[in-house]
Amino acid sequence: MHGSAWSGWLLTGLCGLASAVCFVRARASASGPRGRQSPLLEALMGGGMALMALPAPAVPATFLLVLFAGALLWSAALLLRRVPHQGHHLVEGGAMVYMTVLMLDSPGEHGTTGEVAGGHAAHGEPVAHATAGVPSPSVFLAVYFLLYALLAARRLLPARVPHGAHHGAPTAPGPPPLGADSPEVAAACRLALALGMAAMLIAM
């Protein structure tokens, strides 16, 4: 990913699409205001990730830092209210704050992390410098998000047919059409965001 603008655009598209789907999930939620909190938070995180991944600077890094710190606090508040998935969202928000702080501390990088993901060469830095200077927290966080992506992908696999099922037995009706608020759509959104997080952390 180092030095390639197309990877930044690919991440921007992936995270932007996931953010839009999460927003639709929140609007379609039948669980009331409490059920809308988690997809709205995921939409916020996905939108911020899309801004970070842009190859060209779009917003100041300080804006992103405030955005992700707010998302982190929001997730902590939801965790105290026992809203599901907030442990993962805490890690996600913390990772975004961590990457933004790294970006602010890096000399010459005050735009978005699209410059980190695809613009080391634009600053005259060799690719080897980016790979040799990867902080260990980035490695651990990237592994976490890759493992989380695998777990999310497993939820998208079709259910297995029982081993003892007979060919002549009546078949059960197929699964209902997927709605915006279905668990499969939620798992697909979390899969996309986890892969985006892992890619950004590796690019750091």
N, C-alpha and C positions, 0 to 999 in steps of 0.2 A: 503493500500500500504506500510505502514511503515515496514521495515525489510524484505521485500520479493524481491528476485532478479528477479523472473519471471515477476513482474509488470514492472520493469525497461526494461526487454527485450521486453515486449509487447509494451510499449511506444516507444522503439527504432524502432521496426518494423513498427508501425503505422506511426510515423513521417518520417521514412526513405522512406516508400512507398509513402506517400503524397508528399515528396520532389521530388521523381523520377517522379511522375505523373505531378507535376507542371513544371518540366523541359521539359517534353514532350509537355505540353501545350504551353510553350514558343516557342519551335521549330515549332509547328504546327500553331502558330498564324498567321492569315492573316491580322492583323492590323498593320504590320510593326514594326519598332523598338519601337515605343511608346506603342503598344499593348503588347509587350513582357516584358516590365519592371515589371509589377505587378506579372505575374507568375514566373519570375526569382527571384524576391524578396521573394515570397512565398517558392520557392525551397530552397533559402538560409536559410530562417528561419526554414523550416522543417529539413534541414540537421543539422543545429545547435542544434535544439531540440533533434534530434536523438542522437547526441554526448552527450548532457547533460543527457539524460535518461539512458545511458549505465550503468549497474551495476558496472562495473570495470572502473577505470580511463582510459581515452583515450587521452585527451588533457588537458593542464593546464587551469584552470579557467580564467586566464588572457587572454588567447587566445580567449575564448568564449566571454569575456567582450568586447574585441576589435571587434570581429565579429558582435555582436549584436548592439554595438554602431554604427558601420558602417551601419548596416541595418536600424537602427533608423534614421540616417542622410539621407540615401538614400530615405526612405519613406517620410521624411519631404520635400526633394527636389521634389519628385513626387507629393506631395500634393500641393506644390506651382504651379506646372504645371497642376493641376486639373486632375490628373490621378485618375480614380475611385478606391474606397476601401482603400485609403491611410489613412483615419482617423482610421479605424480598425487596419491597419498595424502599425500605430504609437503607439496605445495602446499595440499591440502585442510586438513590439520591446522594448517599455518601460518596459513591464512586464518581458521580458527576461533579460534586463539589471538589473532590480531590483532583480531578483532571483540570478543572477550571483554575484551581490554585496553582497547579503545575504550569499551566499556560501563562498565568500572570507572572510567575517567578522566572520563566524562561526569557532570556534577553532577546529583545527584538520581536517578541510575539505578543501583541496586544489586541489582536483581532479575534477571530473565532478559531476553534480547534480544527476547522477545515484546513487551516494552515499547518496544524500539527499532523493531521491525517494525510494531507497531500501536498504540503508546501515546504518541506525541509530544504528541498533543492532551491526553492525560490529565495531562501535566505542565505544561500551559498554554503549550506551545511552538507557534508557528505552523508550518504545514507548510513554508513557504518556508525556514525556518531549517534544517530537516532536509535539504532539497535543496541549499541554497546551501553547506552546510558539509560536503559529501561529500569525504572525503580522496581524493587521487589514487590511492593504492594500492587503494582499494575499487573504483574504476573499472576499473583494469587487471585485478584479480582477477575482477570480474564478467564482463568480456569473455572472460577465459580460460575460465571455467566455462561460459559460453554456447557458446563454440566447442567445448569438450569435449562438451557435451550434443549438439551437432550431429553430432559424430563417433560418439558412442554411438548416436544415433538411426539413423545410416546402417547400423549393424550389425544393426538390427532389420528392415531392408527385405528383402523376399523376393528370392531369386536370380533374375536375368534368364534368360529362355528363350533358348538360342542362336539367332542370326539365321538360320542355315541349316537349322534343324530342319524336317523334313517332317511334314505332317499325318498321313501314313500310317505313320510310324515308331512303333515301340512306345515307350510312355511309361515313364519311370523311376518307381519307387515313390516315393510322397510322403515328405516328411520325417518322421522319427519324432516321437512326442509329446514335447513339451518336458518335461524333468525339472527338478527344483530346481537341479541342478548344471550345467545347460546354459549355453553361452556367451550365448544370447539372454536368459536370465533375469538373468545377471550384467550384461549390457549395459543391460537395463531398470533394474536397481537403480542402476547408476552414472549413468544418464540422470536418474533421479529425484533423486538426491543432488546432481548438478551443477546442476540447475534450482533446487533448494532453496538451494544455496549462492549462486547468482547473485541470487536474489530477496532473500536476507538482506543481501547486500552492497549491492544497490541501495537497500534500505530504510535502510541506515546513513546 
